[in-house]
Amino acid sequence: MAYIGKQPVVGNFQICDAISVVNGQAAYTMQVGSVNVSPESANHMIVSLNGTIQKPNSSYTVSGSTITFSSNLVTGDVIDFIQILGDVLSIGTPSDGTVTTAKLADDAVTNAKVNDDLISGATALTSEPADTDEFLVSDAGTLKRIDYSLIKGGGITEADQFRLTSNLSGSGGVITSNLERVDTPADPHLGTGMSQSSGIFSFPSTGIYLIQAQGYFFANADLAYVGINVEVTTNNSSYSSQSQGQNWLGSGANRYINTYVSLLLKVANTTNTKVRFNVNSAGTVTTSGSTGVTYTGFTFLKLGDI
């Protein structure tokens, strides 16, 4: 609130320095720490003289820093103490460490009064958090912080596709050449991607992978069957067929057919676990390939971590 004249000293409770009585003198200067002090009025003081509390404005008056007793003091009188109360109608400024939770009303602290480094939820995050951004979690009742990198997920992080770039003719076997990453109309791979050497495909990281293979075949004579196998090694040496598909071409010339297979593979070791693709045919067949369209191709999707 506003004041006309001198604003009261709020909550400034002080004990004045000791005052020595001078025989025949009524007026004395009040000091705290050798500095003159001026109470708000005689009613804002407690004065003890000769062991008796004095009545304000009757036994003494105050003007500025001077207290004047109603009669001259004499030798033997003792001013026991003078306590200045400050503005007794105001709670003043609380001392450090004195405001407890019980003193605060519910919802009394607004965002405007909260420090910027306090977690309040007042500011919205408008993009994906950085890996080092932190969240608060309750771990068995204990509040802890955790980096976003440790909890993020829910999306595909590795996706890649390769294809045969030109026709291969023969009675089948492992596809070891004429392979490229699909790049038309644009390179679609996500993440690090697969690596390939002579038809052996290596994984960029451990995880659960969905592997899909499609083969487009042509035969110019009777052929009982043709298909494609997904072969896996877990020791970087010996391979075995883990997913296999075959189709019957039937009799006659100029026969075309597609075969599709898939495999869900757990890759726990990227050094030892690898895959390759084997054409399985009952006779001579052409496995179709192209650099502009995927006839025979292989897709790799990492579905999650292990």
Order of alpha helices (4+ residues) and beta strands (2+ residues): beta-beta-beta-beta-beta-beta-beta-beta-beta-beta-beta-beta-beta-beta-beta-beta-beta-beta-beta-beta-beta-beta
